[in-house]
Amino acid sequence: MPNERMKNKLIEVIDNQLQMDEPKCTKTNLDRLINAGYTEQEAKEKIGTVLVEEMYDVMKQQTPFDEERYCRKLGKL
C-alpha cells in the first residue's frame, strides 16, 4: 500500500526531527497537539500534512527549505 508506506516515511522524518531537535518547533507543536487531546500518532500525522505541503512548495518553487514558514504552518494546526 503506497499511501501507508508514504505515511510511515513521513513519521520517520518527523521522528528524526524530534530526535535531532531540529527544527525545535516540531517538538513544541507535537507537545501542544498532545496537550490538546490528540494521541502522539495523530499529532505526528497532523505534522506530516504540513511537512508534505512544505516539501511540495520546496520542489515546485525550487527554493530551500524555509524553517520559519514551516514553523508558522505548524503553529496553525
N, C-alpha and C positions, 0 to 999 in steps of 0.2 A: 504494500500500500504506500504509494509515493507521499501522500499527504502526512501519514504517520511518521515516515522517515524524515520528512522536512521538519515536522514539529519537534521530533527528537533532536535533530541537529540544532534547531533554534534554542531549545532548552539547554543543550550542551554549550552553546555560545554564551548564553546568559549565566550558566554555572561558572564558566571561565571568567566572565566579567566579575562575578561575585568573589571568586577565589582570588583574583588578582586585585580586587578592589579598584577596578578601573573600567569604566568611569564610576566614580563614587555615587552618582545619582541612581545607579541601578540598585544598590543595596538600600539606599534611603527610600526609594519608591517601592521596593519589594516589601520592606518593613511596614510602610504606610498602608499598602494594599492588604497585607495580612491583618494589620490592626483594624482595618475597615471591615473585616469579616471574610475575606477571600482565603481559600486554602493556599498553601505555598505553590502548589501546581497551578491553580487558577491564576494566581498573581504572576507567575512566570509566563503563562500563556498570554496574559494581557501585555506584559512587557514585550513578548515576542511579536505581537502585532505591530508595535512601534518599531521594533528592530527591522522587521520586513519592510515597513514603509521607508525607513531611513536607508536601508540597503538599496531599495528601488530608486530613491532620489539620487543617491550617490552614483549609481550606474547610469541612470538616464541623463543626468546633468554632467557626468564625467568630472565630478568635484570630489575633494577629500571628505572624509567623514567629519561631520560638524557636531562635536560633542555638546556644545551649548544648545543647539537645536534639538538634538536627541533628548537631552535632559528636560528641556521645556515640554516636549511632547509627552515624556513620561509623567511629568507633573500634572498633565491634564487628564490622566487616566482616573 
